[in-house]
Amino acid sequence: MSNAAMIRNEQHMEQLKDFSGLQFGNIGPTDIDGFLDFGNHLFIFFELKYKSPTLRRGQELALERLCDACQSEEREAYVIVATHETKVPNKIDVAGAVVDKMRWRGKWYLRRKNRETVRELITKIREELG
């Protein structure tokens, strides 16, 4: 694994972030668990959930809008939602998390039957794009 893929400071990752000062009515911040940029031609955002793939509606809307806004004639954009069963304090193997659904070109696609991992789906997407 390259140094670029590793967490630089695990202690900082453990710090809780207080977003309470950034509430604007019903609107508040959401996080994105990961983002890959393949040469400004392919953007992949991913969100991990523990056991259940359910996104809160606000988070789902944010991911939809971000993905759809990045999609263009020059760039493909995807959101991958995957599940894991890793309990705290163990590290989550993001590459091995199982894909539940993905968003592409304005639509959500269920992937539950495929039982592919995040790594497998990203590899497949990259191969299809050439």
ZAMARGU-4260 file (C-alpha; in steps of 0.2 Angstrom, whole numbers, plus 5000, padded with zeros to 4 digits):
<rodrens>
0) 5000/5000/5000 | 5007/5017/4995 | 5009/5031/5008 | 4996/5041/4999 | 4983/5028/5003
5) 4987/5028/5022 | 4980/5039/5036 | 4994/5051/5040 | 4989/5054/5058 | 4977/5041/5066
10) 4975/5052/5082 | 4967/5066/5071 | 4955/5053/5064 | 4949/5049/5081 | 4945/5067/5085
15) 4926/5070/5085 | 4920/5085/5075 | 4907/5097/5082 | 4896/5103/5068 | 4883/5110/5079
20) 4887/5128/5075 | 4884/5125/5057 | 4865/5121/5058 | 4855/5132/5047 | 4837/5127/5050
25) 4835/5109/5045 | 4851/5110/5035 | 4868/5104/5042 | 4884/5097/5036 | 4886/5079/5030
30) 4902/5069/5027 | 4909/5059/5013 | 4919/5044/5018 | 4930/5043/5002 | 4933/5052/4985
35) 4944/5046/4971 | 4949/5057/4956 | 4956/5048/4941 | 4964/5062/4931 | 4948/5073/4931
40) 4940/5060/4920 | 4932/5049/4933 | 4926/5054/4950 | 4920/5041/4963 | 4913/5046/4980
45) 4909/5033/4992 | 4899/5031/5008 | 4901/5017/5021 | 4887/5011/5032 | 4888/4999/5047
50) 4877/4984/5043 | 4863/4994/5035 | 4865/5003/5019 | 4852/5016/5023 | 4857/5034/5020
55) 4848/5048/5029 | 4838/5058/5016 | 4849/5074/5018 | 4865/5064/5015 | 4857/5055/5000
60) 4852/5071/4992 | 4869/5079/4995 | 4878/5064/4987 | 4865/5064/4972 | 4867/5082/4969
65) 4886/5082/4970 | 4888/5066/4959 | 4875/5073/4946 | 4884/5090/4946 | 4901/5082/4942
70) 4894/5072/4928 | 4898/5079/4911 | 4903/5075/4893 | 4921/5075/4899 | 4919/5066/4916
75) 4910/5051/4923 | 4904/5052/4941 | 4898/5039/4953 | 4893/5037/4971 | 4895/5020/4979
80) 4886/5015/4995 | 4893/5000/5004 | 4891/4991/5020 | 4903/4983/5032 | 4902/4974/5049
85) 4918/4980/5057 | 4916/4984/5075 | 4925/4998/5084 | 4940/4999/5087 | 4945/4989/5072
90) 4950/4997/5056 | 4937/4995/5041 | 4943/4987/5026 | 4935/5000/5014 | 4941/4990/4998
95) 4932/4975/5005 | 4916/4983/5010 | 4901/4976/5000 | 4892/4987/4988 | 4874/4990/4991
100) 4870/5003/4978 | 4878/5015/4966 | 4873/5031/4958 | 4877/5035/4940 | 4870/5047/4927
105) 4856/5053/4938 | 4850/5036/4944 | 4852/5024/4958 | 4856/5006/4954 | 4855/4992/4967
110) 4870/4980/4967 | 4865/4969/4982 | 4864/4953/4971 | 4881/4956/4964 | 4890/4955/4981
115) 4905/4964/4974 | 4917/4974/4985 | 4921/4992/4983 | 4937/4988/4975 | 4929/4976/4963
120) 4916/4988/4957 | 4929/5002/4955 | 4940/4991/4945 | 4925/4986/4934 | 4920/5004/4931
125) 4938/5009/4926 | 4939/4994/4914 | 4923/4998/4906 | 4929/5016/4903 | 4945/5010/4895
</rodrens>
